[in-house]
Amino acid sequence: MGGSSFDVAPNGTVSVLDEAHRRVLRWRADATVPESVPVAVNGTLADLAVASDGSMYVLESTAEPGRSPLLRAFSPTGRDRASARIAE
């Protein structure tokens, strides 16, 4: 398991969610190696969206039995901002 979701910013920065390793790999347009940003996700299949300010949103679509999926919000540096259960 590895990167499952990515986002490309208007400035060319590519962010790849590597949920198995609980991180986002971020390649800036002029970089040769990615920046690794740790994120507190559960390590299962998930989707990533990055806002214009660099905030990251991860939808953990694999929920525990009897629970709905979890949407997590992170700062551009990976700090946990909020989470909420959402309807399927």
Buried (B, 14 or more C-beta within 10 A) or exposed (E): EEBBBBBEBEEEBBBBBBBBBBBBBBBBEEEEEBBEBEBEBBEBBBBBBBEEEBEBBBBBBEBEEEEEBBBBBBBBEBEEEEBEEEEE
